[in-house]
Amino acid sequence: MQTPIKTCFMRGGTSRGPFFNAADLPADLPTRDQVLLAVMGSPDRRQIDGLGGAHPLTSKVGIVSRSSREGVDLEFLFAQLQPDKDTVDTTPNCGNMLAAVVPFALEAGLVAAQGPESTFRVLTLNTDMACDITVQTPGGQVEYAGDARIDGVPGSSAPITINFLDTAGSVCSGLLPTGQVKDVIDGVEVTCIDNGMPLVIFRAEAVGRTGYESVADLNADLELKARIERLRIACGHAMGLGDVSSKNYPKMTLIAPPRSGGSITTRSFIPHVCHDAIGVLAAVTVATACVLEGSVTEGIATTPGGQVQTISVEHPTGEFSVALETDPANPQDVRRAALLRTARLIMRGEVMVPAAVWVGHPGSSV
């Protein structure tokens, strides 16, 4: 016997995974986590017995519910799984999967289209981060086709606009959790920062690299990965995160001068695998560091200046543009971050899990 669970398999930005109505999953968290592990086929490097794509970027789950909070339309819980581990981490955010929340909610009937364009306020439960997400809904249906392009995804799609309302200190105590815009930790100059995602940003040259290496070369560089992990653990303590050896954050981002007309070049570890691109909120956080006076990006990043700046974050497969607005009275205070993503419904139906995983399910005979 197996247990069927309604799902929509969605691409959100440069990530993908199954989305669920929270009401269709177990209320008991340990059981819920076992269900999600079974859905994805973890732990197994190939995730051969589930929906996972054998990579952290494709080992993600979205859980959505209608909100009863004033001024909030939808609540989103992001879950990060790993191919070869039995962990379900709901601590960090994921801005890519966030792009698929409203399309999923419309497909699942959690909300109704408002006209040719629909905007809903979404609260990410992982970190209590709110944002307004706008999607195209001509004729009351989600429009997936369009001319918007994002690096890391082939072709073009309808644009999805995400306007973040308050991202500083998403997991940490504040935007700069060490209290400094720049620190020297384990012999390396770093900026420890959290504007939606806890990051440790440092110059590639500080660890003997150029910052232009390929993803494959960086993933094969065991010496570098060991050095970065040692630095990550030290920075985790400095950021007030405790022992991060078993956590997915902070992410580690190497930086170098831009090469393709952007603002800065990045290579991002998430945290042990080099990202083929860069996460949405990691890009927001890197861009934020670029506009902060005294950060490790100073002298490397090329920025336009002004109260509203568009920062182009270069990554291994292209670039990611982030619009930032700073407080004119305090340029070190970033008030707003906005960006463009795309999403697509890939499949909808039921995912099957062994009946023994969810004892007590209405359809279970175990």
C-alpha distance (Angstrom), angle and dihedral (degrees) to the residues before:
residue distance angle dihedral
M1 . . .
Q2 3.78 . .
T3 3.79 133.6 .
P4 3.84 117.8 -125.4
I5 3.82 118.3 -145.5
K6 3.80 123.3 -173.1
T7 3.79 113.0 -118.2
C8 3.77 145.1 160.5
F9 3.78 116.3 -143.9
M10 3.81 104.7 -142.8
R11 3.77 139.4 -178.8
G12 3.76 111.3 -140.3
G13 3.81 113.6 -173.7
T14 3.80 106.5 -52.4
S15 3.82 94.5 -20.9
R16 3.78 133.3 71.5
G17 3.77 141.6 -170.1
P18 3.80 145.6 127.8
F19 3.80 120.4 -55.5
F20 3.78 122.5 -152.4
N21 3.77 137.9 -169.4
A22 3.81 102.1 -118.7
A23 3.82 88.9 -130.3
D24 3.82 89.8 63.5
L25 3.82 93.8 58.6
P26 3.82 130.0 71.4
A27 3.79 115.1 -82.4
D28 3.79 89.0 -145.4
L29 3.82 105.5 87.7
P30 3.84 99.0 -147.0
T31 3.81 89.6 50.8
R32 3.80 91.1 44.9
D33 3.79 90.5 53.4
Q34 3.81 91.9 49.7
V35 3.80 88.7 51.0
L36 3.81 91.7 51.3
L37 3.80 92.0 48.1
A38 3.81 89.1 51.9
V39 3.82 91.4 46.9
M40 3.81 92.0 53.4
G41 3.81 97.4 37.8
S42 3.80 95.1 -120.4
P43 2.93 136.6 -169.1
D44 3.77 94.6 42.4
R45 3.78 126.6 97.1
R46 3.82 91.9 -130.8
Q47 3.84 95.0 33.5
I48 3.79 83.2 -140.1
D49 3.83 94.2 165.4
G50 3.79 97.6 51.8
L51 3.80 148.0 31.9
G52 3.81 97.2 -80.8
G53 3.79 118.8 119.6
A54 3.83 98.3 -140.4
H55 3.81 92.5 -107.3
P56 3.83 133.6 84.2
L57 3.82 90.2 -116.6
T58 3.79 90.3 58.7
S59 3.81 96.8 38.8
K60 3.78 95.6 79.5
V61 3.80 134.3 118.1
G62 3.81 132.1 -161.7
I63 3.81 122.3 -153.2
V64 3.81 116.1 -169.9
S65 3.81 134.9 -176.3
R66 3.78 137.9 171.1
S67 3.80 109.6 -99.7
S68 3.79 127.6 -126.1
R69 3.81 92.1 -167.6
E70 3.78 117.3 111.3
G71 3.79 112.4 -99.9
V72 3.82 94.0 9.0
D73 3.80 123.0 104.1
L74 3.80 103.2 -177.2
E75 3.79 138.7 17.3
F76 3.78 120.8 -146.5
L77 3.78 128.9 -163.9
F78 3.79 115.8 -169.4
A79 3.80 120.1 -156.4
Q80 3.79 122.6 -164.0
L81 3.78 115.7 -157.4
Q82 3.79 128.4 -179.8
P83 3.80 126.1 -136.5
D84 3.80 95.8 -128.3
K85 3.81 101.6 29.5
D86 3.80 135.3 72.8
T87 3.82 93.9 -134.0
V88 3.80 129.3 121.9
D89 3.80 108.8 -167.0
T90 3.82 117.6 -166.0
T91 3.81 95.3 167.6
P92 3.84 103.7 91.5
N93 3.79 130.5 56.4
C94 3.79 127.3 -119.7
G95 3.78 116.0 -152.7
N96 3.80 93.3 -173.1
M97 3.80 95.2 56.8
L98 3.80 87.2 42.2
A99 3.82 87.9 67.7
A100 3.82 89.9 65.8
V101 3.82 96.6 49.9
V102 3.81 98.4 89.6
P103 3.83 94.9 40.9
F104 3.81 88.6 51.4
A105 3.81 92.6 46.6
L106 3.80 90.1 52.3
E107 3.81 92.3 46.7
A108 3.82 90.7 48.5
G109 3.81 94.5 46.7
L110 3.80 94.5 -116.7
V111 3.82 89.5 128.1
A112 3.80 134.9 12.0
A113 3.79 128.1 -125.8
Q114 3.80 114.6 -97.8
G115 3.81 98.2 -152.6
P116 3.82 135.0 -66.1
E117 3.81 87.4 -25.8
S118 3.81 127.0 29.9
T119 3.80 128.2 -161.9
F120 3.78 123.3 -169.7
R121 3.78 132.2 177.9
V122 3.79 111.6 -124.4
L123 3.78 125.8 -165.1
T124 3.80 115.0 -155.5
L125 3.79 103.9 -145.2
N126 3.80 94.0 -158.9
T127 3.81 91.6 73.8
D128 3.83 105.8 0.8
M129 3.80 89.3 -108.4
A130 3.81 116.2 159.6
C131 3.78 127.8 -157.1
D132 3.79 140.1 164.6
I133 3.80 113.4 -123.1
T134 3.80 121.9 -164.6
V135 3.81 123.2 -163.2
Q136 3.79 134.0 175.9
T137 3.84 112.3 -105.3
P138 3.82 109.9 170.3
G139 3.79 111.7 174.9
G140 3.79 90.1 9.5
Q141 3.82 93.5 -69.4
V142 3.80 131.1 107.6
E143 3.79 110.2 -99.3
Y144 3.80 111.8 -144.6
A145 3.81 99.1 171.1
G146 3.78 119.2 83.7
D147 3.78 148.0 112.6
A148 3.82 100.6 -87.4
R149 3.79 115.0 117.6
I150 3.78 129.3 -166.5
D151 3.77 124.4 -173.6
G152 3.78 112.8 -108.2
V153 3.81 94.4 36.8
P154 3.83 122.4 81.9
G155 3.78 120.6 -126.2
S156 3.78 126.5 0.2
S157 3.80 136.2 -68.5
A158 3.78 142.4 -179.7
P159 3.81 112.1 -69.3
I160 3.79 121.9 -105.5
T161 3.79 115.0 -163.3
I162 3.80 119.9 -152.3
N163 3.78 117.8 -166.7
F164 3.80 109.4 -171.6
L165 3.79 113.9 -149.6
D166 3.81 104.0 -169.3
T167 3.79 121.1 0.4
A168 3.81 104.1 149.2
G169 3.79 112.6 117.5
S170 3.81 95.9 8.6
V171 3.80 92.8 164.2
C172 3.79 103.2 -4.5
S173 3.81 128.0 64.6
G174 3.80 92.8 -94.2
L175 3.78 146.6 -29.0
L176 3.82 91.7 -64.5
P177 3.81 104.2 29.5
T178 3.82 95.4 -175.5
G179 3.80 90.4 52.7
Q180 3.80 90.6 -118.4
V181 3.78 132.3 91.7
K182 3.80 88.5 -141.9
D183 3.81 132.6 22.5
V184 3.78 137.6 175.2
I185 3.80 107.9 -128.9
D186 3.80 124.1 172.0
G187 3.79 88.0 -8.8
V188 3.82 95.3 -55.5
E189 3.80 128.7 108.4
V190 3.81 106.6 -124.4
T191 3.77 141.2 169.6
C192 3.79 110.0 -142.1
I193 3.78 106.1 -159.4
D194 3.80 141.0 159.4
N195 3.78 119.0 -165.0
G196 3.79 96.3 149.0
M197 3.81 96.7 -32.2
P198 3.83 128.9 41.0
L199 3.79 106.2 -116.0
V200 3.77 138.0 176.3
I201 3.80 107.6 -151.8
F202 3.80 121.1 -166.5
R203 3.78 138.8 157.8
A204 3.80 114.8 -93.1
E205 3.78 90.2 -135.1
A206 3.81 89.1 61.6
V207 3.81 88.7 69.8
G208 3.80 95.2 38.1
R209 3.79 98.4 -98.0
T210 3.81 134.1 113.4
G211 3.81 98.8 -133.3
Y212 3.81 90.1 -127.4
E213 3.82 96.7 86.2
S214 3.80 118.4 126.4
V215 3.79 121.3 -102.2
A216 3.80 90.0 -114.0
D217 3.80 92.5 52.5
L218 3.79 92.7 48.5
N219 3.79 92.9 47.8
A220 3.81 89.3 51.3
D221 3.82 92.7 48.0
L222 3.80 99.1 97.1
E223 3.80 93.3 171.4
L224 3.81 91.3 56.1
K225 3.80 93.1 45.1
A226 3.81 91.4 52.1
R227 3.81 90.0 49.2
I228 3.81 92.2 48.8
E229 3.80 92.6 48.2
R230 3.81 91.4 52.0
L231 3.80 88.8 51.2
R232 3.82 91.6 45.5
I233 3.78 92.9 54.4
A234 3.81 91.6 48.9
C235 3.80 91.5 47.9
G236 3.80 91.3 47.7
H237 3.80 89.7 62.5
A238 3.82 91.6 44.6
M239 3.83 89.9 51.7
G240 3.80 92.5 52.7
L241 3.81 92.6 -110.6
G242 3.79 95.9 119.1
D243 3.80 120.2 -146.1
V244 3.81 105.1 -2.2
S245 3.81 96.4 177.3
S246 3.82 90.7 111.9
K247 3.82 96.6 33.7
N248 3.80 130.1 94.1
Y249 3.81 92.2 -132.4
P250 2.92 152.3 110.0
K251 3.78 94.7 43.1
M252 3.81 115.8 -144.5
T253 3.80 120.0 -129.4
L254 3.79 126.1 -170.5
I255 3.80 114.5 -158.0
A256 3.80 135.8 -160.8
P257 3.82 136.2 165.7
P258 3.82 114.2 -69.5
R259 3.78 118.5 -92.8
S260 3.80 104.6 -175.3
G261 3.79 105.2 46.3
G262 3.80 95.6 -79.8
S263 3.78 131.1 118.7
I264 3.81 101.4 -103.8
T265 3.81 140.7 -8.0
T266 3.81 119.8 -123.3
R267 3.77 141.6 -170.9
S268 3.79 109.5 -170.0
F269 3.81 126.9 -161.7
I270 3.84 114.3 -156.2
P271 3.01 79.3 -145.3
H272 3.82 106.6 -72.0
V273 3.81 101.1 8.9
C274 3.80 122.3 63.6
H275 3.81 109.8 -117.6
D276 3.81 116.8 -121.3
A277 3.82 86.2 -138.7
I278 3.82 126.5 -7.9
G279 3.78 132.2 -83.1
V280 3.80 119.1 -103.0
L281 3.78 96.1 -117.0
A282 3.78 91.8 38.6
A283 3.81 87.1 56.8
V284 3.81 90.2 49.2
T285 3.80 90.0 50.5
V286 3.82 94.3 46.9
A287 3.80 89.8 48.2
T288 3.80 89.2 50.8
A289 3.80 90.9 53.6
C290 3.81 88.3 52.1
V291 3.82 91.8 61.7
L292 3.82 96.0 43.6
E293 3.78 114.2 97.6
G294 3.80 112.5 -123.9
S295 3.82 99.0 19.7
V296 3.81 123.0 133.1
T297 3.81 88.0 -99.2
E298 3.80 91.0 68.0
G299 3.79 110.1 114.6
I300 3.81 91.2 16.1
A301 3.79 105.8 58.6
T302 3.81 122.3 74.5
T303 3.80 109.8 -146.4
P304 3.82 131.3 176.1
G305 3.81 95.8 -137.0
G306 3.78 127.3 -142.6
Q307 3.79 134.6 98.6
V308 3.82 93.4 -68.7
Q309 3.80 114.6 40.9
T310 3.79 133.6 174.8
I311 3.78 109.9 -144.8
S312 3.80 117.8 -162.6
V313 3.79 110.2 -151.1
E314 3.80 110.5 -160.7
H315 3.81 117.6 -148.9
P316 3.84 135.7 172.1
T317 3.81 95.1 -78.8
G318 3.81 102.0 33.3
E319 3.77 136.6 -61.2
F320 3.79 141.6 -55.1
S321 3.81 120.5 -147.0
V322 3.79 120.4 -150.0
A323 3.82 124.9 -173.5
L324 3.81 111.8 -145.0
E325 3.78 129.4 -173.0
T326 3.80 118.9 -161.2
D327 3.78 130.1 -162.9
P328 3.83 107.8 -98.1
A329 3.80 89.5 -145.0
N330 3.82 92.2 49.9
P331 3.82 115.1 23.0
Q332 3.82 89.2 -171.6
D333 3.83 88.8 67.6
V334 3.82 113.6 83.0
R335 3.80 107.3 -157.4
R336 3.80 103.1 180.0
A337 3.79 140.7 17.3
A338 3.80 124.0 -169.9
L339 3.79 133.3 176.6
L340 3.78 145.5 164.5
R341 3.80 125.8 -114.9
T342 3.79 137.7 161.6
A343 3.80 133.8 -141.0
R344 3.79 139.6 -173.6
L345 3.77 138.3 -162.1
I346 3.81 105.4 -124.6
M347 3.82 102.1 174.5
R348 3.78 140.1 -8.3
G349 3.75 130.1 -166.1
E350 3.79 135.1 77.1
V351 3.77 130.0 -34.4
M352 3.78 114.5 -150.2
V353 3.81 124.6 -137.0
P354 3.81 127.2 179.6
A355 3.80 109.6 -87.0
A356 3.80 91.3 -126.3
V357 3.82 90.8 63.9
W358 3.81 93.3 66.3
V359 3.77 108.4 33.2
G360 3.79 108.9 -175.3
H361 3.80 96.5 34.4
P362 3.83 108.5 143.8
G363 3.79 89.7 -114.0
S364 3.79 96.3 42.4
S365 3.78 121.6 112.2
V366 3.80 94.2 -175.1
